[in-house]
Amino acid sequence: MNAQFFQSWRGALLVAAVVAVGVSGYKAIFGPDTATRIAQARMSRLLPGGQPTQDMFSRQVAAARPFVSAQITLGQLTNYLQGLNYEIVWEVVDVDTFVMRASGNDALTRRNEEYAIQFVVLDGPVKDGRVIGVFNGPAAGIESMAYNRVTVSDEEIVQFILTIVSDLSPVPLQ
């Protein structure tokens, strides 16, 4: 191979192919980039195996601002939505924030529905010295929610939770 070959289009193509194979090999050997590794680390801590831990499922759900206990656990909410034949997918947003996506068909209208509920992990009603809620113990607080990709208000979130609570409890709440 001489200098004239590297100046031709075939030489340039050979150099590009060698660089592409080298970069692919480097990534295959040394793993994903930093951003991917950070996202994977967050996912493994908050949602190991792509699912919340049993501890997270046993946390009460708190909604509205300030956060108020909805008297149901994250596990009960998940089971309720799965009982309606919704497919549940979990995504990590940040170190202490995750999203539950529930999608499926409404049994009566046969329309496709999707709920996206963003939760924040709360260790108690006080955060950074400020009272953020009226509940006892750890909770999964609903920060925001979307229905069919449209963000809903805090009042609509409360109405959604109250519907679920009334379906789950045999005695109407006072």
CORFENUR-V284218 format. One line per field, one symbol per residue. burial: 1 if it has 9 or more other C-alpha atoms within 8 Angstrom, else 0. Layout:
burial = ???
This chain:
burial = 000011000011000000000000011000000000101001110111010100011111111100111101111111011100011101110000111111111100000011111111110111000001111001111111111000010100110011011100000000
